[in-house]
Amino acid sequence: MQRAAQRACGVLGRHAGSQHAAPGKLAKAGSPRLEPLSARDAEDLAVAAAEDRSAYGFTWVPHGSEIDTYLGSQFERAQTGKLAPFAQIRLDDGRAVGCTAY
């Protein structure tokens, strides 16, 4: 489950200009800004998760309705020191468009 959550966070990051970015998403705005993942990112991440899911064929990505549960599990792992989750913030509008974790 932990690996699936980490992969999901990275896949959501495709919308944020990662090396696997979907064409036209963030690529024209540059690299995202990383911020510690927080509950305030939930609404933006739910929107990102609801976009075209055709690029998610190789890993699990939470649906918008699953974001709160997903974030809760990320925060639990962060409290144990097993995960450092970050929101990927699109520079042109300040919205969370993905996440990544280390």
Rosetta blueprint (number, residue, H / E / L):
1 M L
2 Q H
3 R H
4 A H
5 A H
6 Q H
7 R H
8 A H
9 C H
10 G H
11 V H
12 L H
13 G H
14 R H
15 H H
16 A H
17 G L
18 S L
19 Q L
20 H L
21 A L
22 A L
23 P L
24 G L
25 K L
26 L L
27 A H
28 K H
29 A H
30 G L
31 S L
32 P L
33 R E
34 L E
35 E E
36 P E
37 L L
38 S L
39 A H
40 R H
41 D H
42 A H
43 E H
44 D H
45 L H
46 A H
47 V H
48 A H
49 A H
50 A H
51 E L
52 D L
53 R L
54 S H
55 A H
56 Y H
57 G L
58 F L
59 T L
60 W L
61 V L
62 P L
63 H L
64 G H
65 S H
66 E H
67 I H
68 D H
69 T H
70 Y H
71 L H
72 G H
73 S H
74 Q H
75 F H
76 E H
77 R H
78 A H
79 Q H
80 T H
81 G L
82 K L
83 L L
84 A L
85 P E
86 F E
87 A E
88 Q E
89 I E
90 R L
91 L L
92 D L
93 D L
94 G L
95 R L
96 A E
97 V E
98 G E
99 C E
100 T E
101 A E
102 Y L
